[in-house]
């Protein structure tokens, strides 16, 4: 089983964004070969997202299900399996690498938390400063 590295919210966003792309790689009757894995890795390095189609011959020759094939390909290419729909599945692998990508996600979440907290504090401070200045001016 492939470990999921992406949070569900981001997985859903990526799935929605890339569901209508055309498949760029196919798994044929020879199954999951080194050449297929190399091609998938080069496509992932180029675009980051790839839709792969499983042909009927691959199902017969490997005697595996569609989801099993998709999970195995994701594991061999060190990518995230976003979705398996029918005979096609979508893989995602960040071009800058997993460590940098996950750090970016954490930084974004932290900055969102700060943005939510800071404006309220600033407004309260501004009102307090205004009251102090207003009292000084009248006094």
C-alpha positions in Angstrom: 0.0 0.0 0.0 1.3 3.5 -0.9 1.6 5.9 2.0 -0.3 9.2 1.4 1.8 12.2 1.8 -0.7 14.9 0.8 -3.5 16.2 2.9 -7.0 15.4 1.7 -7.8 19.0 0.8 -4.9 19.3 -1.6 -5.6 15.9 -3.1 -9.1 16.9 -3.9 -7.9 20.2 -5.4 -5.4 18.4 -7.6 -7.9 15.8 -8.6 -10.4 18.4 -9.6 -7.8 20.4 -11.6 -6.4 17.5 -13.6 -9.3 15.1 -14.1 -9.7 16.1 -17.8 -6.1 15.8 -19.0 -5.3 13.2 -21.7 -3.3 10.1 -20.8 0.4 10.4 -21.8 1.5 6.9 -20.9 0.0 3.4 -21.4 0.5 0.1 -19.7 0.2 -2.7 -22.3 0.2 -6.4 -22.4 3.8 -6.7 -21.2 2.7 -5.1 -17.9 4.8 -2.9 -15.7 8.2 -3.0 -17.3 11.3 -0.9 -16.7 10.7 1.0 -19.9 7.2 1.9 -18.8 8.4 3.1 -15.4 11.2 5.2 -17.0 8.7 6.8 -19.3 6.4 7.6 -16.5 9.2 9.0 -14.4 10.4 11.3 -17.3 6.8 12.5 -17.9 6.4 13.2 -14.1 9.7 15.1 -14.0 8.5 17.2 -16.9 5.0 18.1 -15.9 4.5 16.9 -12.3 1.1 15.3 -13.1 0.4 12.4 -15.4 -2.6 10.4 -16.4 -1.8 6.7 -17.2 -4.1 4.3 -19.1 -4.2 0.6 -18.4 -4.9 -1.5 -21.4 -6.9 -4.7 -21.3 -3.8 -6.8 -22.1 -2.1 -5.6 -18.9 -4.9 -6.8 -16.8 -4.9 -10.2 -18.3 -1.1 -10.7 -18.4 -0.4 -9.4 -14.8 -3.5 -10.9 -13.3 -3.8 -7.8 -11.1 -6.6 -5.4 -10.6 -6.6 -1.8 -11.9 -6.1 -0.3 -8.4 -3.3 -2.8 -7.6 -1.4 -1.8 -10.8 -1.9 1.9 -10.1 -0.6 1.5 -6.5 2.4 -0.5 -7.7 3.3 2.1 -10.4 3.0 4.9 -7.8 5.2 3.0 -5.4 7.9 2.4 -8.1 7.9 6.0 -9.3 7.8 7.5 -5.8 4.7 9.5 -6.7 1.2 10.1 -5.2 -1.8 8.2 -6.6 -4.5 10.9 -6.8 -7.3 8.9 -8.4 -8.2 5.6 -10.1 -11.2 6.0 -12.4 -12.0 3.1 -14.7 -8.9 2.2 -16.7 -7.1 5.4 -16.0 -5.3 6.8 -13.0 -3.6 10.1 -12.1 -0.1 10.3 -10.6 1.4 13.4 -8.9 5.0 14.0 -8.1 6.3 17.6 -7.3 9.0 18.7 -9.6 11.1 20.2 -6.7 11.0 17.0 -4.7 8.7 15.8 -1.8 10.7 17.4 1.0 10.6 20.9 -0.4 7.0 20.6 -1.5 5.8 19.5 1.9 7.8 22.2 3.6 6.1 24.8 1.3 2.7 23.4 2.3 3.6 23.7 6.0 4.9 27.3 5.5 1.6 28.2 3.7 -0.5 26.8 6.5 1.5 28.7 9.1 1.2 32.0 7.2 -2.5 31.5 6.9 -2.8 31.1 10.6 -0.8 34.3 11.2 -2.8 36.2 8.8 -6.0 35.2 10.5 -4.7 36.2 14.0 -2.7 39.4 13.2 -5.4 41.8 11.7 -7.6 41.5 14.8 -4.7 42.4 17.1 -3.7 45.4 14.9 -7.2 46.8 14.9 -7.4 46.6 18.7 -4.1 48.2 19.1 -5.0 51.0 16.7 -8.2 51.7 18.5 -6.4 51.9 21.9 -3.8 54.2 20.5 -6.5 56.4 18.9 -8.3 56.7 22.3 -5.0 57.6 24.0 -4.3 60.3 21.4 -7.9 61.6 21.5 -7.8 62.0 25.3 -4.5 63.8 25.2 -5.7 66.2 22.5 -8.8 67.2 24.6 -7.1 67.3 27.9 
